[in-house]
């Protein structure tokens, strides 16, 4: 076994890839994120030799290193490679860099077998930091075994040696990337006999902790190292679409490994400061190297490169009149002819829009993926916009293109709306940290355990085999039954969405309000509170959502003069909530004859929520003869039966004021602006939670204050719909940033299109 301790501290400061469908590191990263193996041919008939030269130039340029400053190491590709070339090249690079012979070492490879070429530029980490270079990853340690030596024990020892050389515990490694070996690929999972390399890997990483390390397949060679470094830098655990599971599932039971079906954000466990990954370099001849990479020190923020690669584009157009707008649509239609690079066309259109929007009379935004789609959207716009203008009604398409004849942004103000606690669902927000990686850093300033706060293990479930739909339904049911998981993840999502709109797109509301427990989200998202970990710990420690309002619901039992019971003995259903399509006054009349049913929420003038004894709730529904739907949660809030918990809520919600907000915050306790003072906040939120919530009243107060454009910041879009119904007949707009079943990028572009058309101040430059 070869010692490679001296490679520790090598920093990857430049990477470039030429692969089918992934020419350039940004496009290759998109392939990695979407789990798409490089396939096809290089664009433009480029030879692999030319591609390798282009990759070398690209890696040098990305790091602003002159060619004469770098020593080149050419790695041979193809099936006859010895399999140790990366480890050996790292050793040679370390020798040169430590001797001072060169400032950088350039590893270049072309691989005919996979039709790709790539290059990696290395420097000493100290040099990279001192010279403000981008550090994609740092080699933390490595070990290698030679040809013919790769039995399970040898592989296990090599992995352990690499971990020891880096002083890394196996449970700290969040990702292991393994290149194809024999018939095993993570992409298919078809294994007749578990290869010895994987048996050794299992033995080395067996730590007693289950499902803590993501496992991913990769093309062999330097491309696999690039993939691993890309994942470390961007904070992504890569998915494997179509993965079913290993052919020997019993071998993987109680192992630390899981295979994500879809790529997901990579959150660090509490207390861990940097992401760690391992790359296994394998060869058909039986050679093996285990290379550990860790997150490097960042001197600059990560750019939003993924936004420009995601294949859905926003085309804003502005003009002085409908006639001129139609002319611009015609011009754009002509520009599409012969276009293959729709991204460049979108960028050009945005640049034109920047000069047009100052004297705008009307505006539209088109959304499309391809030139053909854009042609179709233009055709829809040419006929739809004049008709919408005549009817004074909004125009939109299924893709999200939009026009409004009544823009509200110049005279009306923006209000942020924070939904209630119980809206999180599996997969919500999964793409946000890929699209906007600096959200990691912003969230880390507020909490030391972002993954736990988001409840990421439940929102993005882990398993070695693909989860069936019944299994996913069961996980979602457990999520819905856990009030604290729903509450804390909902708060975290609201903060993330707010940071995104305010700091990336420069959207600043003048007022905000929350639906029920959404007022807590409003406090954190508005920067009023900053102690996220303390609040989470206090919520977890409080009996409120364990035994008082949830579980056995002893607060309700006491109010109904029943005996309190331990949590383990609460087997019967004490309380249910129902959404009713009925007017509040009629519901009050009927519930006045019931002792154990309460009107808890007024969502719209024609939709309410009742809660209480399930049989009594059914009697109310039968008496009203209205449409009704049982809510997925059965917690008790907003009624007289839980008012005994008012003081406990005040104590729980009494947190120091970190900042005065730059917007008016409305309270559901008084339906007035909330005094931003520690005790006043606690008492008003607690008071609102102990009384029926009249959401339309809250909406009307924000409207009276000048709010016209309402943006829901959380999972789902219920509040936006309720705002619409509450302001029916009044000039307003209500949008949501998230919609279940739609990916985050598409949801965001739809929202931005609407805001631009309403002439809200929005900074779109990150999209282009």
N, C-alpha and C positions, 0 to 999 in steps of 0.2 A: 504494500500500500504506500503510495507516494504522499509525502507531506507537502501541503500547500499553504502553510500558515502565513507565509510572507505575502500572499495575495490579499490579505485582509487590509482594507483601507483604499483599495482601488475604486475610484468613482467613475461611473458611466456618465459622461457629460454630453454625448452626442449619439443619436441613433438614426438610421435611415433604412428603409425597406423598399424593395421593388419586388412585388409579388402579384400574381394575377388577382385583379379586383381590389388590390390594396397598395397601389403605387404611392409611396410616401408614407411616413410614419403615422400621419393623422388618419389616412384611409385604412391603413393596416390596423390601427387601433379600433376603428369602427368594426372591422371584421372580428377582432378579438371580442369586443363587447357583445356583438350579436351572435357569437358562436359560429361564425362562417369560416370554414377552412379555405385558404387560397385555392382558387380553381380557375382553369382557363389558360390564357396566354398573356404575356406582358403586352401592354398597350403599344401600338405603333410599330410592331415588329422589332422591338429592341432585343438585341442578343444579350445573353447572360453576362458576357464579358463587359459589354457597354453598361448594363445595369449595375454591375459591381463597381465600375468606375463612377457612375452617377451617385451610387450610395456613399462611396468614399467622400466625394465632394460634398454631398448633402450633410453627412455627419460632421465634417469639418466646419461647414458654413453655419450649421445650427449652434455650434459651440464657439463660433468666432475664433477659430484656431487656424493659423496658416499651415499650408501643406508641409513646409519645411520644418515646422515645429513638431511634426508627428512621425513616429517610426511605424511603418506599415508591416502588419503580419497577415499574410494571405493564407486563408484556411481552405484546404481542398474539400470540395463537395462530392456528392455522388455516393454510390453504394460501397465503394472500396475505402471509404474514410476509416481511420483507425479508431474513431470514437472518443479519443482523448484530446483531440486537437484544441477544444476550448479551454480545458483545464491547463494544458501545456502552454497555450498562448497566454493565458492569464499569468502563469508563472514567468514567462519570458518578459511580458510587459512590466510586471512588478520589478524584475531585475533591472530593466532599462530605466524605469522611472526613478527607482531608488538610487541608482548610480548617478543620476543627473544628466545622463546622456541625451535625454529628450524630455520635453514637457508633456507629451501625449503619445499614446500608442493606439494605432488604428487597426482593428481587426476587421478583415473583409472576407466575405465568403460568397461564392455562387454555388447553387445546388441544383444541378440538372434534374434530379429526381423529383423535386417539387417546383421546378420552374421559377425559382426565386433567387434574389441576391440581397444581401444586407451588409451593414457595416456598423460597428460599435466603436466609439471613441472613448479611451480611458485616460484618466489622469489621477494623480494622488489627490485624495480628498482635501487635504490642506490647501493644495494649489487651487482646486476648484472653488473652495469657499472664499479664499483670499482674492480670487479674481472674478467673483460673482458669476460663476458658471452655473447653468442649470444642472443639478445633480439628479438624474433619473433614479439611480440606486447606487448603493455602495456594496462591494463584495465584502461580506462579513466573515467568510471562511469557506474552505473547500477541502475535499479529499477525493482521491481517485484510486481505482484498482485496475490492473491491466487485463489484457485479453485472456479469456479462459478462466478467470478467477471469480466469476460473479455468482457463486452460490449464495443462498440466503444469509448465511452467517457472515460471509465476507461483505456483502452489501450492507447488512445491518451495522457492521463495524465501521464501514466507510461513512455511513450517515452519522453514526455516533461521534466519529473522529472529527467530522466537519462541524458538528454542533459544539463539541468540546473546544475546538480551535477558535470558535466565535464566542464562546461563553454564553451559549443560547440553550435554554431548555426547550425540548421538543414541543411543549404545549404553547410556546410563544409564536410558533410558526403558523401563520394564518392561511398559507397557500403552498401547495406542492404541485409543480408542473412537471409532468412526465412525458417525454417524447415516446413515439410509437415503438413497441418492442414486439417482435414476432407477430402474432395475430392480435395482440392487445392494443386497442386504442380506446381512450375515454369517449371518443365519438360514437362507438358502436357498442362497447361493452361485451363483445362476443369473445369470451375466453373459454377455451376447453380445459386448459390447465393453468392455474395461476402461476405466472412466471416467477422465477426465483427472485428477480429484482423486487417485485411487489411484495413477496413474502418477507424479504429483508426490510423493505420500507415499513411494512406494518409492524414488524418487531421493534424497529428503531424508534418509531413514533408512538408506540403504545404507552400512554401515560396515565391511564385510569380515567381520563376525561373523554366523553363521547362527543362526536360531531363538533369539533373545534377547528378542524383544518380542512379547507376546501381542496379538492383534488381536481386537476384539469389536465387534459391532453394537449399536445402541441406538436407542430412540425419539428422534425429533428434538427440538430445543429444550432448554429448561431441564432436562427430565427426563434427558436424556443427560448433562448436567453433574452432576446429582445422582448418577446411576449411577457416573460416574467418581470422584467424591469418596467415595462409599460404598466403592468397591473400594480406594481408597488408604487410607482410615481403618481398614478391617477387614483389610487385607492379603490380598485375594482377587483372583486372576486368573479372571475370569468365563468359564464354559464356554458352548458352543453345541451342545446336544444335537441330533442329527440332521444335523449338518454333514457333508457329503461331501467338499467341496473346491472350489476355484475352477475355472471352466470353461476357464481358460487357465493350467494349472499351470506351463507353461514360463516364464511371466513372473515367477513367484514363486520360482523356483529360486535358491538362494544368497542369498535375501533374509533380513533379520533377523526376519521375521514368522512366527508360527505361530498356529493357532487351536485352543485347547483344546476337546476334545469335552466335558469335564466341568470344572466349577470346581475350583480347586486352590489350595493355599497359595502365597503370594507371598513367596518368600525373596529376600533381597538378595544380590547377588554380594559376594564377599569385598572389604572395603574401602569399600563403598558404605554410607552411613549413613541414607539416607531413600529411600522409595519415590517414584517419579516416573511420572506418567501424562500423556497428552495426549488432549484431546477436540477432535474436528473438528466445527465447526458449519457445516452445509451448508444450501443452500436451492434450491428448484426453479429460481430465477432465475439460479443460477450463482454466488452469493456464497459466500465461504469464510472461516472464522476458525479459527486453530489456537491452542488454549488449553492451557497447561501447568500441571499441578497437582503439588504435592509434599506429602509427609507433614509435618505440623506437629508442634510440640513438645507432648507430652502431659503434663498436670499431674495427671491421675487415670487409674486403670486403666480399660480398656474393659469395659463391662458384658457379661454373658453373655446378650444379648438373643436370639441365634439359638436357644438352647435352648428358649425359650418359643414359638418359631414353627414348630418342626419337625414338628408334627402327630402325634407319638406321645407318649402321656402315661402317667405312672405314678400309680396310685391305691393308696396304702397304707392298710390297715385293721387295727386292733388291737382285741382284746376279751379279756375274762377267761376265756372258754370257747368251745368250738366252737359251742354253741347261740347265744351272744351274737354270735359272728362271723357266723353265718348270718343273724341278725336285722339286723346292720349291712349285709350284702350286700342284704337285702331293702329296707332303707331307701335304699340307693344306687340300687337298681333303680327305685324310685319317683321319686327325684330326677331321673333321666334323662328322664322323660316331658316332652316339649316342649322339651328343652334343645337349643340350637343352638351355644352356646359351650362346647365340651367343655373348653377350657383353663381357663375360670373354675371349672368343676365340679372339675377336678383340683386347682386351687389351694385351693378350699374344703375338699376332702377331706384335703389335706395339713395344712391348719391344724387340722382336727379331730384328725388323727393325732398332731400335736404334743402335744395335751393328753391323748390316750389312752395313749400308748406307755409312760408311766412305770409303769402298773400292768397291763401287758399279760400275758395268759396265752397267747395265740396270735395269730398275725399272718399276713396274706396281702397280696400286692401284685398288682394287676391292671394289665395294659398294653393300651391300646387307642388307636385313631386317631379313631374316630367314636362317636357314641352307640349306633349299631347294633352295632358291635364290642364296646363295653363291655357291652351287654345280653347278648351271646353269651358273653363271658368270665364274667359273673356266673352265667349258667346253667350253664356248665361247672364253676364253683367250687362252686355249691350242691350238685351231685351228687358232684363229685370230691374235695372236701376231707374230708367225713365218711368216704368210702371210704379215702382216704389215711391218715387218722388211725387207722382201724381196722387197717389193714395196717402202720402205722408206716413208710410209704414216702412219698417226696416226690411232690408233685403239680405238674405244669406243663403249659402249653399251647404250641402252636406260636408264638404271638405273644410268649410269654415270661412270662405270669402264673405265679405260683409260690406254693407253700405247703410248709412242712416241719413234721412233727410232732415233730422232734428238733432244735430250735435249738441251735447250738453256741457262739454268740457270748458268752454270759454266763459260761461256764466255760472255754471253749477260747480259744486265741489265734490271731491272723492271721499267716500266713507268706506272704511274697512269693516267687514262683518265677520265675527268669529263664531263658528258653529259650536254646538254643544259637544259634550265629552264623548259621545258614544257613536262615532261615525267611522272610525278606522276600519280598514278591511285589508285582506291579504294582498300584498303587492303594491299598496298605495305609496306613491313617491319613490318607487324603485329606481327611476332613471335620473332623479334630480341631481344626485351627487356626481354622476358621470357627466351630465351636461354642465354643471356648475361646481367644480371640485373645490373651490374656495369656501363653499358652505361648510366643509369639514372644519376649517380653521375658525370660522365665525362661530360655529356651534361649540367648538372646544373652549372658546372664551367664556361660555356660559355654563358648561357642564364638563365634568371630567369623565363622564360615562354616557356619551351620546347614544351609543348603541342600546344600552339598557333603557335610557329615557324614551327612545323611539320604540322599544320593545321589538327590536329587529328580528330576534329569533322566531317570534310568532308571525310578524308581518311578512317575513321572508323565510319560510320554514326550511329546515335542514333535514336531509336524509341521504342515505347512500343510494337507494333505489328511487325511481320516480314515484311521486305520490299520486295515488288515484284520486278521482273526483270525490268519492266518499270520504277519503282521508283528509282532503283539503276542506271539505265541508265540516268535518269534525273539528279541525283546527280553528276554523272561523267561528264555530259554535262556542268553543272554549274561549276564544278572544271576546266574543260578545258577552260571555258570562263572567268576564273578569273586569269589574268596573275600574279598577286602578290601572290596569294595562291600557284600557281604552282611554281613560282620562289623561294619563301621562303621555301616551303616544300622540294623542290629539293635540295636547299643548305643544309638544315638540314639533309636530308638523306645522302648526300655525306659526311658530317662530321661524321655521325654515322658509315657508312661503312668504312671510313678511320680509325677511332679509332679502329674499330673491327680488321682490318687487321694488323695495326701497333702495337697495344698494347696487343692484345690477341694472335695473331699468329706470331708476331715479323717479319712481312714482311716490308721491307724498300726499297722504290723505290729510284732511283737516279735522276729521272726526272718526270715531270708531265706537262700536258697541258689540256686545256678545250675547249669544243665545244661551241662557242658563249658565252652565259651568264654563261656557266660552268666555265669560268675563275673566276667568283666571288666565286663559290663553291670551286675552287682550293685554293683561298686565305684563306678561313676559314679552310678548311680541312688540309691545310699545316701549319696552325698556324701563318700565316703572319698577319691576322686580328683576333681580339678577341672580338670585340664589337658587338656581334650578335643582341642584343636588340635594340641598337642605329641604326644599319643599317636597321633593319626591320621597325622601326618607321620612319626613313627617307624615305624609299621606299614607305611606306603607305602615307606619307604626300606629296610626290612629285607628280606633275601632269603627270609625264612621262607615267606611266602605267594606268592612269585614263582617261586622255583626250588628251594627245599629241600623243602617239604611239598606244594606245588602245582606246576603247570607240568611241567617235566621230573622233578620230585621226586628231586633228586639225593641227598637224605639217605637215601631208600629204596634208590636204586641203590647207594650206598656200603655200606649194611648188607647188601645182597644180593650184594656183591662184583662189581658191574657198573661200567662206566665212566660217569662223569658226562658230561652232554651240555649244550650251550648251549640256552637256552630255545627258540630258533627251530628246533632240530633234534628236539625232543620231539614226534614225530608219533604214535607208537604209544601205546596205552593201557597204562600200567604197573600201575595200581591201580584197583580198583573197590570200592565199599561196597555191602553188601546188608543189608536188614532181613529177619530170619528170625523166623518164628513158632515158637520152640523154646525149651527151657529151657537156661540157661547151662551147667549141668553136662554135659548131653548134647553141647552144642556144643564144650565144652572137650575132651571125649573124642575127638571126631572131628578137631578141628583139631590135636591133639597129634601126629597122623601127617603133618601138612603143615608144610613149612618156610617157606611164604610166605603163610600165612593167619593172621589174628589176631582174637580176640574183643576188640572195641574198646569196645562199649557194651552194658550191660544196661539196657534201658529199663523192662521190667516183669518179673515172674517168668516170663512166657511170651513175651517178645519181646526179641531181641538184635540187635546189628549186628556183622557181620564185615567185615573189609577185607583187601585183599591182591591177589595176582596173580589176574586175572579167571578164568583156567582152573582154578586151584586152588580158588577160591571156588565155582565151579560143581560141582566134585567134592564139596566139603563139603555143599552143598545137596542134591546127588543122594544122598549117603550118608545124610543125615538124613531124606530124603523129606518135607520140611516146605514149607509155603508160604513163598515168598521174593519180595522186591521189590527191584529195584536202586534205590539211593538216587540222587537227582538231582545229588549232588556226589561227587567222587572224590579229596578231599583226605585225607591220612594224618594221623591223630591217635590218641592213646590206645593206643599199642602200643610194643613193644620196638624196632620198626624205625625209630622216629623219636626215640628217647631221646638220640641225639647232639645234638639241638637244645635240650636242657634248659637249658644255660647261656645260650644265645642268648635263650630265652624268659625266663629270670630277668632278664637285662639289659633286655629289652624291657618287662617288667612292673614294673620297679622305679621307682615314682613316689612323690613325697612324699605323706604323709597330710595331707589338707586338713582333715578333721573326723573325730572319733570318732563312729561311727554310734550311733543310739539303738535298735539292734536287734542280735541275735546273728546273725553271719554264719557259715555252715557251709562247710567246705572238703571237696572231693571227694578231696583228697590224704590227709587223716587221718580224714575223717568225724567231725570234732569241730569245735567253735567255732574260728574262725580268729583268731589274735592280730592285732590291727590295728596292725601295725608294718611299716614300708616293706619291709624284706628278707624278713620272715616272709610277707607277702602274696605277694611275687614268687615265692618258693620254693614256697609251697603251691599257687598256681595253676599254676605250671610243672610241679610234680610231678604234679598231677592230670591235666594234659594229656598226660603221658607214660605214663600207666598206664590200664588198663581202667577205665571209669567204671561204677560200680555205683549207678545212680540209685535203685533201691528202698532200698538201704542208706542213702543220703543222706536220702530221704524219712522213713524210719523214725527216724533220729536227730532230725530236726526234730519229728516226732510225739512222741518220747519227751521232748523238751524242753517240750512243751505246745502245739505247733501243731495246730490242728484245722481251720481254714479256710484253704485254700491258693488263692492268686490268681496266675494266670500273667500276667506283664506283658511282652508281646511279640507278635509276629505269630503267628497261628495258635493252636491249642489242644492241641498234642500233649502238653505237659508235664502239663496238667490231667488229661488222659485217663490218662497213665501214673501220676500220683499216685493216681487212683481205683483203678487195678488193683493198685498196690503196697500200698494200705491196705484192700483188700477184706475185709469182715467187721468192720472197726473203725469207730467213729463218726468221721466226717470229712466234709468238703465240699471239692470242688476245682472251681474256676471259672476261666474265661479272660476277658480284657477284649476280645479280638479274635477274630473268626471270619471266615475267608475266605468271601466271597459275601454277607456281611451288612454293612450300612452301620454306621458308627461309632456313630451315635446309638442305633440299636436294640441293638447289642452292649452298649453302656454301660448302657442301661436294664435289660436282662436281668440284667447283673451286679449292679446296685444293688438290684433286686428281690430277688435271692437273699440278698444281704448283710443287707438290712433284715429279711427273714423269719428269718434266723439270729440276729437281734438284735445284729448287729455295730454298733458306733457309726459312724453315717454321717450326714453333714450334707447334706440334700437341698435346702436352700433355693435353690440356684442353678437348680434345675429349674423353679421356680415364680415 
